[in-house]
Amino acid sequence: MASFIQKGHLEFLSENQKAKLSKHFMTASITLMPHELAVLLGIEYPHALAVLAELEAEGVCEMKLLIYHNCEPEVPAGAIPFGIGFPDLPWICPHCEQSVENEDELSFDFIAYFNQAIEFV
């Protein structure tokens, strides 16, 4: 189990929230989206995204930017590593094989992949 020592970047987390995180991450090989983390901890979405970004920066997880197209708005059409930025346009949707010329046809979310158990200390 990896220990994650908060270095001041996540000072908004209470001891109770850190305990919830440790309990949630007791098993390896899980995925977590920011909105799921926000609900789990009772925090706002931007804070949940900050927690996941910090964990990704520390090498504890791998984050991806999920790409959704209007043709199937509930199913990710692609994923790229966090920090790369948005996909270049035109972008070909693998679902409908249409060329996307306008970013307004796309929506985005994040997902974090955890391959090891984590304890927040």
N, C-alpha and C positions, 0 to 999 in steps of 0.2 A: 504494500500500500504506500503510495506516495503521500508525503505531507506537504501541504501548501501553507506557507507562512505568509500571512498578509503583511505587506511592506508599506502600508499607509495609503495605497491606492483605493482600497475598498473600505475606508473607515466608516462608511454609512451602514455597514452590516453590523448588527447586534450579535452578541454572543449566542443568543437563541437562534438567530438566522444561520450563523456559522455551524452550529450543532445540526440544524436541519440539512444543511448542505453536506456535511460529513455523513449523516445517515443516508441521504439520497445517493451519495457516491460510494457507498460501501461495496457495491458490485462494479466490476469493470464492464466494458463493452455496452455502454448505454449512449443514447443520443438525447439531446436536450435543446429545445428552442427557447429563445428569450421570453416569449409569452408564457411558456410552461414554468420557467424559473420565476417569473414575476408572480404568478399565482402561488407557487410553492412557498415563496418567502414573503408574500404580501408587500412587494415593492413595485415601483413603476417600471415600465418597459425599458426606458433608457438606462436605469440602474442595472436591470437584469442583463442587458446587452453589455454594459461596462464590466460586469462580473465575468461574463463569458469571454470578452475580449482580453481581459487581464489573464485569465487562465490560458488562453491561446498564446498570448505573448510569453508566458512562462513555460510553454511547451507541455502543458498538462492535458490539452485537448487540441483537436484540429477543427477549426471552424470553416464553414463553407457558406457562400452567398447562394441561396436558392433562387432560381429564375422561374417565374411563372408567366405563361402567355395567356392571353384572353381566350384562346380556343378551348383550353381546359384549365380554368383559373384555380382549381383546387389541387392540381397535380403538378409538382415541379417538372419543368421541361429541361432543366439543366442545373448544374452547380459548378461554381468556380471557387478556388481558394480565397479565403478571407484576406482582404488587403490588396488584392489584385485590382479591384475596381469593378465597374460595371462592364457588361459585355460590349464589345465593339459592334456597331451597327454598320451595315445590315447584319442581322443575326437570323439564322435559319432555325425555325422551331422544329424540334425532332418529332413532335406530335402531329402537326398538320402540314409540315414541310413548306410552310409559307415563309417568305422573306419578311422580316420585321424591320421596317425602316424608321419607325417612330417609337421612342422609349415609352410613350403613353400606353402602348399595347402590352407592356410588361409590368409585372409587379415583383417585389423581392422580399425575401425573409432570410433569416440565418438559422443554421443548425450547427451544433457542436457535437463532435464525436469523441467519446472518452474511452480509451482502451485500458485504463488502469483505475483501480480504486483510489480515492483521494480522501485525506483527512485534513480538515481546515483547523489550523492551530493559530 
